[in-house]
Amino acid sequence: LTEKGPVWLQKLIDTPSQADILWPTGIYVVLGAISIYSGVSQPSILQLTLALGVGGCLYFLNRKENKFGRAVLLTVGGLILGLILGGILSALATGLSTEIFITLVTFLVLWMVSCFLR
C-alpha cells in the first residue's frame, strides 16, 4: 500500500511488528476495561484513563522515530478525532453512558494512531 503512494504518505504509515501491535493493544484494552467498570461509579476515572491513553500514544509514537514534536501532533490529532468521532457515534451506545462510549472510541483511534502511524 505505501510503496505506491506519495512520499509523505510513505513516511507517515508504518508496518508494525507484532510487538509494536501487542503492547499498545494490551495497554488500551486494560484502560478500556478500567473505564467501563470504574467509569460508572467514579466518572473522574475516565479523565485519568484518557490521560494515560494519551500518554501511552505519545510514548509509543516517540519510541518509533524519536521525533517528539511529530508524536505530539499525531497524538493530539488522534485525541481530537477520537473525541469528535465518539461524540458523533454516541447515539449507537446502547447500554453504555455517552462519556464511556466516547472514551472507548478515543482509545480505538489512539490505538490505531500509535500502531499504524509513525
N, C-alpha and C positions, 0 to 999 in steps of 0.2 A: 504494500500500500504506500509506504513512504518513499520507496525508491522512484516512483513515477511522479510524485508531487513536486511542488515548488520547494526551493531550498529552505525557506523559512519554516515550512511545514515539516520537512525532514528533521530540522533542528528542534522542533517542538514536541513531536511524537516520539515516544520511547517504546521499545520492545523489551519489556521487563523479564528478568529471570523469575524462576519460581519463588525464590526467596524474596524478591522485590514485590511480589504479589501477596505472599502469605503473611508477612509481618504486618503490613497495613491492614490486611483483611482481619487478622486477629485483633488488632487494636480497635478497629471500628466496630467489629461485632461485640466486643466487650463494652465499649462505650454505648452502643445502641441498646444492649441488654440492660445496662445500668439506667439509661434514660427511660426505658419502658417500665421497669419495675420500681424505680425510685421516683420517677418524674410525677407519678400520680399523687403520691403522698407528700413529696417535697419538690415543688416546682423550681426552686432555686438550683436543684441539682442539674437541671437542663442547661443552665448557663455554664456551670462548671464543666459538664461533659462536652459542650460545644467548644469551650475554650481549649480543652485538652485535645479535641479533634483538630482544631485549627493549628495548635502547636505540633501535633503529630504530622499533619500535612506539610507544614513548614520544615520540620526536621527531615522527613523523607525526601522532599524535593531538594533541599540544600545538600543532603548527603550524596545525591546523584551527581551533581555538577559543580558543587561548591560555588554557586552563584546566588548569594543571599538575596540580592535585590530582585532577581528574577523569581526566586522562590516566594518572596513576599507578594509580588504582584500576582503570581498564579494562585497562591493561597487565598488572597483577598478576593480575586475574581471568582474562584470556586465557592467561597463563602457567600458572596453576593448572589451568584447564580443559584446556589442551593436554597438560599432563603426565599428568593423570588419564585423558583420552581415549586418549592414546598408550599408556599402561600397560594399559588395558582391551583395546585393539585390537592389542596387540603379538603376540598369537597368530597374526595374519594376516601377520606379517612373514616371508615366505619369502625367503631369500637375504640378508637384512639382519640385523645384530645388533639386539638389543632396544633398546639405547641409541640407535643411529642412527635406528631407526624412531620412537621416542618423540620425538626431536629434530625429525624431519621433520613429524610430526603437530603438534607445538607450533608450528613455523613456519607451518603452514597456518592454525592458529587465530589466531596473532598477525597474519598477513596479513589474515584476514577482519576482525579487530578494527580494524586500522589503516586498512583501506579503507572499511568499511561502518558503522562507529560513529563518533560524534563526541562 
